[in-house]
Amino acid sequence: MSGVRFRLSAMMFLQYFVWGCWFVTAGSWMAQGLSFDGAQIGLAYGTFNLGAIVAPFTVGMIADRFFASEKLLAVLHLAGAGLLYVASQQAEFGAVYAVLLGYALAYVPTLSLTNAVAFHHLPDAARDFPRVRVLGTIGWIAAGLLIGALAIETTATPLRIAAASSVAMALLSLVLPHTPPPARGQRVSVRAVLGLDALALLKDRSFAVFAIGSFLVCIPLQFYYAFTNVFLNEIGVASAASKMTLGQMSEIGFMLLMPFFAVRLGVKKMLLVGMLAWAIRYVAFAFGDAGSGMALLYAGIVLHGICYDFFFVTGQIWVDQRADAKIRAAAQGFLTVLTTGAGQFVGSWLSGRVVDANRLATGHDWQTIWLIPAGMAVAVLLVFAVAFRPEEAAAARPAAA
């Protein structure tokens, strides 16, 4: 079993190393290397969110029915490697957007495929999966440290490193343990793939508020993913990509502390603390700088652990507990499409518009830019604090519609 666990751990490391190589710094490459404006950068990042909306079709309608997961991983990563390399050669927005969209459609499905492979081969998923999955976070950190150390954040080189790593991931996939399609021979509907069976949960007021709040809060959240590296490079922070890995380091730490806080705070307070952390992060960015205000920038980055774990992970756990076993997978799929898909896609578009609206003769008015998503996060937090009442959830769980 140790050999299998080693291969699964290597799979997770490479899966997230590929993503971490290019995703963090792509905005800086587009802004400084290609002179794209904020709207174009936002739209380019939005391709990943479109991939999150389409990915359930790839996995649910194709992978789960016709192909072994490890074989499909190899094909998708090999295609992704080619697309990343082609993207690194482009200079016009239309071409970059089209290639990144193609890449998102290839890469995003691999996130759930790697999870499926790991779950299938781990004897005790609850005990063993976190130990394997943490290698993914370490892979992301390693990518950020490498790109920062090489000082190549504003170039296309990170995409080429990601492309080479994707080839390595494709080769590794060929030696992963065989994972047959779990739904071979079964009838799968579009409704089931999109998680629409979970719409029955919207009859419960607490779940409806949670769903709407999650969608809305993901709009300001996308400002961080699309423009933090652009911001740090523009104000003169050295090795910004390396410094941003502190966010993933804190994510590991707070993940370990989550059981401690969950018992003492409960679901609602955990979610509210997560939302508040996003607002505080943006305020820290608004008033920080590369000189005497560097501590504020570090604080905003380190808050990532609370931002992500307290809101997203807590929300996933609550949905898993709230949904009936028959629609549990559908509920998680619906939540992903709603947040990583629709919510963050709107956030990608809006963040680009806000950045362009605050362009100066030299650079941007970053204080105004960051205070806007901070205000949005606070507004959602206040409504959520009043309207979300998980203790009022109906005792009976709705069955699939």
GIFEN-V644235 format. One record per residue. RES is the residue in three letters. PSI is psi in whole degrees, -180 to 180 (* if undefined). Layout:
res: {RES	RES}
psi: {PSI	PSI}
This chain:
res: {MET	SER	GLY	VAL	ARG	PHE	ARG	LEU	SER	ALA	MET	MET	PHE	LEU	GLN	TYR	PHE	VAL	TRP	GLY	CYS	TRP	PHE	VAL	THR	ALA	GLY	SER	TRP	MET	ALA	GLN	GLY	LEU	SER	PHE	ASP	GLY	ALA	GLN	ILE	GLY	LEU	ALA	TYR	GLY	THR	PHE	ASN	LEU	GLY	ALA	ILE	VAL	ALA	PRO	PHE	THR	VAL	GLY	MET	ILE	ALA	ASP	ARG	PHE	PHE	ALA	SER	GLU	LYS	LEU	LEU	ALA	VAL	LEU	HIS	LEU	ALA	GLY	ALA	GLY	LEU	LEU	TYR	VAL	ALA	SER	GLN	GLN	ALA	GLU	PHE	GLY	ALA	VAL	TYR	ALA	VAL	LEU	LEU	GLY	TYR	ALA	LEU	ALA	TYR	VAL	PRO	THR	LEU	SER	LEU	THR	ASN	ALA	VAL	ALA	PHE	HIS	HIS	LEU	PRO	ASP	ALA	ALA	ARG	ASP	PHE	PRO	ARG	VAL	ARG	VAL	LEU	GLY	THR	ILE	GLY	TRP	ILE	ALA	ALA	GLY	LEU	LEU	ILE	GLY	ALA	LEU	ALA	ILE	GLU	THR	THR	ALA	THR	PRO	LEU	ARG	ILE	ALA	ALA	ALA	SER	SER	VAL	ALA	MET	ALA	LEU	LEU	SER	LEU	VAL	LEU	PRO	HIS	THR	PRO	PRO	PRO	ALA	ARG	GLY	GLN	ARG	VAL	SER	VAL	ARG	ALA	VAL	LEU	GLY	LEU	ASP	ALA	LEU	ALA	LEU	LEU	LYS	ASP	ARG	SER	PHE	ALA	VAL	PHE	ALA	ILE	GLY	SER	PHE	LEU	VAL	CYS	ILE	PRO	LEU	GLN	PHE	TYR	TYR	ALA	PHE	THR	ASN	VAL	PHE	LEU	ASN	GLU	ILE	GLY	VAL	ALA	SER	ALA	ALA	SER	LYS	MET	THR	LEU	GLY	GLN	MET	SER	GLU	ILE	GLY	PHE	MET	LEU	LEU	MET	PRO	PHE	PHE	ALA	VAL	ARG	LEU	GLY	VAL	LYS	LYS	MET	LEU	LEU	VAL	GLY	MET	LEU	ALA	TRP	ALA	ILE	ARG	TYR	VAL	ALA	PHE	ALA	PHE	GLY	ASP	ALA	GLY	SER	GLY	MET	ALA	LEU	LEU	TYR	ALA	GLY	ILE	VAL	LEU	HIS	GLY	ILE	CYS	TYR	ASP	PHE	PHE	PHE	VAL	THR	GLY	GLN	ILE	TRP	VAL	ASP	GLN	ARG	ALA	ASP	ALA	LYS	ILE	ARG	ALA	ALA	ALA	GLN	GLY	PHE	LEU	THR	VAL	LEU	THR	THR	GLY	ALA	GLY	GLN	PHE	VAL	GLY	SER	TRP	LEU	SER	GLY	ARG	VAL	VAL	ASP	ALA	ASN	ARG	LEU	ALA	THR	GLY	HIS	ASP	TRP	GLN	THR	ILE	TRP	LEU	ILE	PRO	ALA	GLY	MET	ALA	VAL	ALA	VAL	LEU	LEU	VAL	PHE	ALA	VAL	ALA	PHE	ARG	PRO	GLU	GLU	ALA	ALA	ALA	ALA	ARG	PRO	ALA	ALA	ALA}
psi: {-28	-36	-39	-45	-37	-45	-39	-39	-42	-37	-48	-42	-51	-37	-45	-21	-44	-49	-47	-26	-43	-29	-41	-42	-2	-36	-41	-38	-45	-37	-49	-35	-36	-6	36	151	176	-41	-40	-41	-43	-44	-39	-42	-28	-17	-34	-37	-36	-37	-36	-29	-38	-27	-39	-32	-45	-46	-50	-39	-22	-62	-47	-12	-31	-25	144	138	-42	-32	-42	-36	-45	-45	-47	-40	-34	-42	-41	-39	-45	-42	-39	-42	-43	-42	-39	-15	-7	155	-16	145	-45	-43	-44	-45	-47	-43	-41	-35	-44	-40	-42	-40	-27	-41	-45	-41	-24	-20	-46	-29	-42	-39	-42	-42	-45	-48	-36	-31	-1	127	-34	91	-41	-37	-42	-30	-45	-35	-30	-44	-29	-24	-26	-46	-39	-38	-42	-44	-45	-41	-45	-41	-40	-50	-41	-42	-35	-10	51	24	-29	12	177	-2	-39	-35	-35	-37	-42	-38	-45	-40	-33	-34	-43	-39	-38	-42	-41	-38	-30	-18	10	154	144	130	97	156	123	-22	26	130	-5	151	125	128	157	-37	-44	-40	-41	-3	21	-16	-22	-8	-21	-28	-22	-13	-23	122	-41	-41	-39	-44	-42	-45	-48	-43	-39	-43	-48	-41	-23	-16	-55	-26	-34	-18	-39	-50	-37	-31	0	-45	-36	-47	-50	-40	-39	-35	2	23	124	143	52	-40	-39	-44	-33	-18	-15	-28	-43	-33	-42	-30	-42	-44	-47	-26	-41	-29	-9	-45	-38	-48	-35	-42	-37	-28	-35	170	-50	-47	-34	-45	-42	-40	-40	-45	-44	-38	-37	-44	-44	-40	-47	-36	-41	-42	-38	-35	2	165	176	-1	-111	-18	16	-32	-36	-39	-43	-42	-43	-37	-46	-27	-9	-36	-46	-44	-49	-53	-46	-31	-60	-51	-43	-42	-41	-40	-44	-42	-41	-38	-32	-34	145	150	-33	-25	16	-47	-39	-39	-43	-39	-42	-42	-40	-45	-38	-39	-70	-31	-84	-49	-49	-24	-45	-41	-38	-46	-47	-41	-40	-40	-41	-42	-43	-36	-17	32	137	177	-37	101	-146	159	80	-28	-46	-42	-46	-29	-25	-53	-27	-46	-39	-43	-40	-41	-46	-41	-46	-44	-42	-40	-36	-42	-28	116	82	-25	-14	2	141	142	-36	130	133	142	171	141	*}
